[in-house]
Amino acid sequence: MTDALDLALAQKVLAAQPFSNLLGARLVAFGNGAATLELDIRDDLRQQNGFLHGGVLAYAADNTLTFAAGTVVGARLLTAGFTIDYLRPAGGTLLRAHAQVVRAGRSRVVCRCDLSVLDGTGKETLCAVAQGTIAVPEPARGPESVK
């Protein structure tokens, strides 16, 4: 791994993402093949029935899966794809996404993510699960290396 990250640097990477700032996402844990992202559930993030919008859950899964992969292979990553299963409507006051690396290869990292909501008493309820594949792109080649 050439681009070693720690929690403080990973938080700077998150802070550089305008959409993450719009949502108010916070990276609260990062390291050893895992990452945890949290965001406060606000009324403007809910859908018409009062639950957290599925797109917000998908954002949290995507970003947390990628940050977890970054703990083992560095900062240069791209999401190759992910699936999400919504288990129950997401109510509550806080969304917590926790992702962990399942397998890290040279060019792909597979991660799994649990998405839970916490209510005002701190009770945590699992509302979605996701699995994703994160690509580790090859370094860009300069014109001198092309023959």
Accessible surface in RSA format (square Angstrom, percent):
REM  Atomic radii and reference values for relative SASA: ProtOr
REM  Chains: A
REM  Algorithm: Lee & Richards
REM  Probe-radius: 1.40
REM  Slices: 20
REM RES _ NUM      All-atoms   Total-Side   Main-Chain    Non-polar    All polar
REM                ABS   REL    ABS   REL    ABS   REL    ABS   REL    ABS   REL
RES MET A   1   131.74  68.2  50.87  33.7  80.87 192.5  59.68  50.7  72.06  95.5
RES THR A   2   135.68  96.5  99.87 101.3  35.81  85.3  84.62 113.7  51.06  77.2
RES ASP A   3    62.76  44.0  55.35  55.1   7.41  17.5  17.36  40.9  45.41  45.3
RES ALA A   4    72.88  67.0  54.32  83.8  18.56  42.2  54.54  76.8  18.34  48.6
RES LEU A   5    34.48  19.2   9.85   7.0  24.63  61.9  11.59   8.1  22.89  61.6
RES ASP A   6    87.06  61.0  81.05  80.7   6.01  14.2  40.97  96.4  46.09  46.0
RES LEU A   7    63.28  35.2  59.96  42.9   3.32   8.3  59.96  42.1   3.32   8.9
RES ALA A   8    59.93  55.1  54.58  84.2   5.35  12.2  56.24  79.2   3.69   9.8
RES LEU A   9    78.28  43.6  76.73  54.9   1.55   3.9  77.70  54.6   0.58   1.6
RES ALA A  10     0.00   0.0   0.00   0.0   0.00   0.0   0.00   0.0   0.00   0.0
RES GLN A  11    72.58  40.6  68.34  49.9   4.24  10.1  22.21  47.3  50.37  38.2
RES LYS A  12   144.49  70.5 136.77  83.9   7.72  18.4  81.97  73.8  62.52  66.6
RES VAL A  13    58.72  38.6  54.12  49.0   4.59  11.1  58.06  50.4   0.66   1.8
RES LEU A  14     7.63   4.2   7.60   5.4   0.03   0.1   7.60   5.3   0.03   0.1
RES ALA A  15    61.11  56.2  46.86  72.3  14.25  32.4  50.40  71.0  10.71  28.4
RES ALA A  16    80.09  73.6  48.18  74.3  31.91  72.6  60.42  85.1  19.67  52.1
RES GLN A  17    54.17  30.3  52.06  38.0   2.11   5.0  29.86  63.6  24.31  18.4
RES PRO A  18   109.85  80.1 101.36  92.4   8.49  30.9 105.00  86.7   4.85  30.1
RES PHE A  19   111.36  55.7 106.27  65.8   5.09  13.2 109.50  66.4   1.86   5.3
RES SER A  20     1.79   1.5   1.54   2.1   0.25   0.6   0.72   1.5   1.08   1.5
RES ASN A  21    88.95  61.3  67.30  65.0  21.65  52.1  30.13  72.5  58.82  56.9
RES LEU A  22   122.75  68.4 107.41  76.8  15.34  38.6 115.21  80.9   7.54  20.3
RES LEU A  23     6.85   3.8   6.55   4.7   0.30   0.8   6.55   4.6   0.30   0.8
RES GLY A  24    31.60  39.0   0.00   N/A  31.60  39.0  28.50  78.2   3.10   6.9
RES ALA A  25    15.23  14.0   0.00   0.0  15.23  34.6   0.00   0.0  15.23  40.3
RES ARG A  26    91.01  38.2  87.40  44.6   3.61   8.6  63.81  87.2  27.20  16.5
RES LEU A  27     3.63   2.0   0.00   0.0   3.63   9.1   0.00   0.0   3.63   9.8
RES VAL A  28    64.18  42.2  40.54  36.7  23.64  57.0  43.79  38.1  20.38  55.3
RES ALA A  29    43.15  39.7  40.11  61.9   3.04   6.9  43.15  60.8   0.00   0.0
RES PHE A  30    25.41  12.7   1.71   1.1  23.70  61.7   2.44   1.5  22.97  65.8
RES GLY A  31    27.61  34.0   0.00   N/A  27.61  34.0  19.08  52.4   8.52  19.1
RES ASN A  32   157.45 108.6 119.31 115.3  38.14  91.8  41.06  98.8 116.39 112.5
RES GLY A  33     7.10   8.8   0.00   N/A   7.10   8.8   7.04  19.3   0.07   0.1
RES ALA A  34    18.73  17.2  17.61  27.2   1.12   2.5  18.24  25.7   0.49   1.3
RES ALA A  35     0.21   0.2   0.00   0.0   0.21   0.5   0.21   0.3   0.00   0.0
RES THR A  36    10.21   7.3  10.21  10.4   0.00   0.0   5.44   7.3   4.77   7.2
RES LEU A  37     0.39   0.2   0.29   0.2   0.10   0.2   0.29   0.2   0.10   0.3
RES GLU A  38    20.76  11.9  20.48  15.5   0.28   0.7   0.28   0.5  20.48  16.7
RES LEU A  39     0.06   0.0   0.02   0.0   0.04   0.1   0.02   0.0   0.04   0.1
RES ASP A  40    70.80  49.6  69.75  69.4   1.05   2.5  20.86  49.1  49.94  49.8
RES ILE A  41    14.97   8.5   0.00   0.0  14.97  36.1   0.00   0.0  14.97  40.6
RES ARG A  42    82.40  34.6  75.91  38.7   6.49  15.5  57.93  79.2  24.47  14.8
RES ASP A  43   118.77  83.2 102.56 102.1  16.21  38.3  37.50  88.2  81.28  81.1
RES ASP A  44   107.61  75.4  69.85  69.5  37.76  89.3  49.86 117.3  57.75  57.6
RES LEU A  45    15.68   8.7  11.86   8.5   3.82   9.6  15.68  11.0   0.00   0.0
RES ARG A  46    70.23  29.5  48.72  24.8  21.51  51.2  16.21  22.2  54.02  32.7
RES GLN A  47    52.27  29.2  37.81  27.6  14.46  34.4  18.97  40.4  33.31  25.3
RES GLN A  48   161.55  90.3 116.12  84.9  45.43 108.2  69.55 148.0  92.00  69.8
RES ASN A  49    99.19  68.4  72.05  69.6  27.15  65.4  18.24  43.9  80.96  78.3
RES GLY A  50    35.03  43.2   0.00   N/A  35.03  43.2  26.50  72.7   8.53  19.1
RES PHE A  51    75.59  37.8  75.59  46.8   0.00   0.0  75.59  45.8   0.00   0.0
RES LEU A  52     5.87   3.3   0.00   0.0   5.87  14.8   0.00   0.0   5.87  15.8
RES HIS A  53    92.52  50.6  92.52  64.3   0.00   0.0  59.11  60.9  33.41  38.9
RES GLY A  54    24.58  30.3   0.00   N/A  24.58  30.3  17.19  47.2   7.39  16.6
RES GLY A  55    39.50  48.7   0.00   N/A  39.50  48.7  29.90  82.0   9.61  21.5
RES VAL A  56    14.30   9.4  12.55  11.4   1.75   4.2  13.76  12.0   0.54   1.5
RES LEU A  57     5.49   3.1   5.49   3.9   0.00   0.0   5.49   3.9   0.00   0.0
RES ALA A  58    23.83  21.9  22.98  35.5   0.85   1.9  23.64  33.3   0.19   0.5
RES TYR A  59    30.23  14.1  20.93  11.9   9.30  24.2  29.52  22.2   0.71   0.9
RES ALA A  60     0.00   0.0   0.00   0.0   0.00   0.0   0.00   0.0   0.00   0.0
RES ALA A  61     0.00   0.0   0.00   0.0   0.00   0.0   0.00   0.0   0.00   0.0
RES ASP A  62    46.02  32.2  45.96  45.7   0.06   0.2   2.82   6.6  43.20  43.1
RES ASN A  63    20.18  13.9  18.03  17.4   2.15   5.2   4.22  10.2  15.96  15.4
RES THR A  64     0.00   0.0   0.00   0.0   0.00   0.0   0.00   0.0   0.00   0.0
RES LEU A  65     0.00   0.0   0.00   0.0   0.00   0.0   0.00   0.0   0.00   0.0
RES THR A  66    27.78  19.8  27.36  27.7   0.42   1.0  26.46  35.5   1.32   2.0
RES PHE A  67    13.64   6.8  11.31   7.0   2.32   6.0  13.64   8.3   0.00   0.0
RES ALA A  68     0.00   0.0   0.00   0.0   0.00   0.0   0.00   0.0   0.00   0.0
RES ALA A  69     0.00   0.0   0.00   0.0   0.00   0.0   0.00   0.0   0.00   0.0
RES GLY A  70     2.25   2.8   0.00   N/A   2.25   2.8   1.98   5.4   0.27   0.6
RES THR A  71    18.36  13.1   0.75   0.8  17.61  42.0   3.20   4.3  15.16  22.9
RES VAL A  72    53.27  35.1  34.00  30.8  19.26  46.4  37.07  32.2  16.20  43.9
RES VAL A  73    35.41  23.3  18.07  16.4  17.34  41.8  20.16  17.5  15.25  41.4
RES GLY A  74     0.78   1.0   0.00   N/A   0.78   1.0   0.78   2.1   0.00   0.0
RES ALA A  75    48.68  44.8  25.00  38.6  23.68  53.9  27.92  39.3  20.76  55.0
RES ARG A  76   110.01  46.2 103.04  52.5   6.97  16.6  63.29  86.5  46.72  28.3
RES LEU A  77    25.13  14.0   5.15   3.7  19.98  50.2   5.15   3.6  19.98  53.8
RES LEU A  78   112.42  62.6 109.65  78.4   2.77   7.0 112.42  79.0   0.00   0.0
RES THR A  79    52.71  37.5  23.66  24.0  29.05  69.2  17.90  24.0  34.81  52.6
RES ALA A  80    55.65  51.2  13.31  20.5  42.33  96.3  21.63  30.5  34.01  90.1
RES GLY A  81    33.34  41.1   0.00   N/A  33.34  41.1  32.11  88.1   1.23   2.8
RES PHE A  82    66.48  33.3  34.80  21.6  31.68  82.4  38.65  23.4  27.83  79.7
RES THR A  83    94.66  67.3  89.97  91.2   4.70  11.2  78.88 105.9  15.78  23.9
RES ILE A  84    37.42  21.3  18.10  13.5  19.32  46.6  18.32  13.2  19.10  51.8
RES ASP A  85    86.36  60.5  83.61  83.2   2.75   6.5  16.61  39.1  69.74  69.6
RES TYR A  86   113.01  52.8  83.16  47.3  29.85  77.7  72.71  54.6  40.30  49.7
RES LEU A  87    86.81  48.3  54.16  38.7  32.66  82.1  58.24  40.9  28.57  76.9
RES ARG A  88   118.51  49.8 108.09  55.1  10.42  24.8  30.14  41.2  88.37  53.6
RES PRO A  89    84.04  61.2  63.52  57.9  20.52  74.6  74.38  61.4   9.66  60.0
RES ALA A  90     1.88   1.7   0.00   0.0   1.88   4.3   0.00   0.0   1.88   5.0
RES GLY A  91    21.51  26.5   0.00   N/A  21.51  26.5  18.56  50.9   2.96   6.6
RES GLY A  92    26.62  32.8   0.00   N/A  26.62  32.8  10.13  27.8  16.49  36.9
RES THR A  93    74.54  53.0  69.52  70.5   5.02  12.0  60.33  81.0  14.21  21.5
RES LEU A  94    27.79  15.5  27.79  19.9   0.00   0.0  27.79  19.5   0.00   0.0
RES LEU A  95     0.50   0.3   0.50   0.4   0.00   0.0   0.50   0.3   0.00   0.0
RES ARG A  96    65.70  27.6  64.98  33.1   0.72   1.7  17.23  23.5  48.47  29.4
RES ALA A  97     0.04   0.0   0.04   0.1   0.00   0.0   0.04   0.1   0.00   0.0
RES HIS A  98    74.08  40.5  71.99  50.0   2.09   5.3  56.64  58.4  17.44  20.3
RES ALA A  99     0.03   0.0   0.00   0.0   0.03   0.1   0.03   0.0   0.00   0.0
RES GLN A 100    96.81  54.1  96.66  70.6   0.14   0.3  17.90  38.1  78.90  59.8
RES VAL A 101    29.58  19.5  12.84  11.6  16.74  40.3  12.84  11.2  16.74  45.4
RES VAL A 102    74.30  48.9  42.56  38.5  31.74  76.5  46.74  40.6  27.56  74.8
RES ARG A 103   163.49  68.6 157.86  80.5   5.63  13.4  62.41  85.3 101.07  61.3
RES ALA A 104    49.32  45.3  19.38  29.9  29.94  68.1  19.42  27.4  29.89  79.2
RES GLY A 105    19.42  24.0   0.00   N/A  19.42  24.0  15.78  43.3   3.64   8.2
RES ARG A 106   220.68  92.7 191.95  97.8  28.73  68.4  90.17 123.2 130.51  79.1
RES SER A 107    56.83  48.0  54.85  73.2   1.99   4.6  27.63  58.8  29.20  40.9
RES ARG A 108   118.81  49.9 116.05  59.2   2.76   6.6  35.86  49.0  82.95  50.3
RES VAL A 109     0.00   0.0   0.00   0.0   0.00   0.0   0.00   0.0   0.00   0.0
RES VAL A 110    42.35  27.9  42.35  38.3   0.00   0.0  42.35  36.8   0.00   0.0
RES CYS A 111     0.00   0.0   0.00   0.0   0.00   0.0   0.00   0.0   0.00   0.0
RES ARG A 112   133.06  55.9 131.25  66.9   1.81   4.3  38.70  52.9  94.36  57.2
RES CYS A 113     0.38   0.3   0.00   0.0   0.38   0.9   0.38   1.0   0.00   0.0
RES ASP A 114    63.93  44.8  62.89  62.6   1.04   2.5  10.66  25.1  53.27  53.1
RES LEU A 115     0.00   0.0   0.00   0.0   0.00   0.0   0.00   0.0   0.00   0.0
RES SER A 116     9.36   7.9   9.36  12.5   0.00   0.0   0.48   1.0   8.88  12.4
RES VAL A 117    10.76   7.1  10.27   9.3   0.49   1.2  10.27   8.9   0.49   1.3
RES LEU A 118    21.38  11.9  21.38  15.3   0.00   0.0  21.38  15.0   0.00   0.0
RES ASP A 119    56.34  39.5  50.57  50.3   5.77  13.6  28.00  65.9  28.34  28.3
RES GLY A 120    72.32  89.2   0.00   N/A  72.32  89.2  32.28  88.6  40.04  89.7
RES THR A 121   126.97  90.3  86.08  87.3  40.89  97.5  88.25 118.5  38.72  58.5
RES GLY A 122    43.85  54.1   0.00   N/A  43.85  54.1  25.05  68.7  18.80  42.1
RES LYS A 123   138.41  67.5 126.57  77.7  11.84  28.2  82.62  74.4  55.79  59.4
RES GLU A 124    88.21  50.6  61.79  46.7  26.42  62.9  22.61  43.7  65.60  53.6
RES THR A 125    41.44  29.5  37.83  38.4   3.61   8.6  29.67  39.9  11.77  17.8
RES LEU A 126    67.96  37.8  61.29  43.8   6.67  16.8  61.29  43.0   6.67  17.9
RES CYS A 127     0.08   0.1   0.02   0.0   0.06   0.1   0.02   0.1   0.06   0.1
RES ALA A 128     0.00   0.0   0.00   0.0   0.00   0.0   0.00   0.0   0.00   0.0
RES VAL A 129    44.92  29.6  44.53  40.3   0.39   0.9  44.53  38.7   0.39   1.1
RES ALA A 130     5.30   4.9   0.00   0.0   5.30  12.1   3.98   5.6   1.33   3.5
RES GLN A 131    94.08  52.6  90.64  66.2   3.44   8.2  18.39  39.1  75.69  57.4
RES GLY A 132     2.46   3.0   0.00   N/A   2.46   3.0   2.46   6.8   0.00   0.0
RES THR A 133    44.15  31.4  43.94  44.5   0.21   0.5  18.63  25.0  25.52  38.6
RES ILE A 134     0.02   0.0   0.02   0.0   0.00   0.0   0.02   0.0   0.00   0.0
RES ALA A 135    14.94  13.7  14.94  23.0   0.00   0.0  14.94  21.0   0.00   0.0
RES VAL A 136    34.72  22.8  26.21  23.7   8.51  20.5  26.21  22.8   8.51  23.1
RES PRO A 137    38.47  28.0  24.04  21.9  14.43  52.5  33.79  27.9   4.68  29.1
RES GLU A 138   138.07  79.3 122.74  92.9  15.33  36.5  51.45  99.5  86.62  70.7
RES PRO A 139   108.68  79.2 100.27  91.4   8.42  30.6 101.59  83.9   7.10  44.1
RES ALA A 140    95.91  88.2  60.95  94.1  34.96  79.5  70.51  99.3  25.40  67.3
RES ARG A 141   176.42  74.1 143.77  73.3  32.65  77.7  43.27  59.1 133.15  80.7
RES GLY A 142    24.70  30.5   0.00   N/A  24.70  30.5  16.86  46.3   7.84  17.6
RES PRO A 143   119.94  87.4 101.47  92.5  18.47  67.1 108.14  89.3  11.79  73.3
RES GLU A 144   144.82  83.1 114.27  86.5  30.55  72.7  77.52 149.9  67.30  55.0
RES SER A 145    55.12  46.6  34.36  45.9  20.76  47.8  41.40  88.2  13.73  19.2
RES VAL A 146    99.31  65.4  80.89  73.2  18.42  44.4  82.85  72.0  16.46  44.7
RES LYS A 147   230.63 112.5 153.65  94.3  76.98 183.3 131.97 118.8  98.66 105.1
END  Absolute sums over single chains surface
CHAIN  1 A     8157.9       6275.3       1882.6       4680.3       3477.6
END  Absolute sums over all chains
TOTAL          8157.9       6275.3       1882.6       4680.3       3477.6
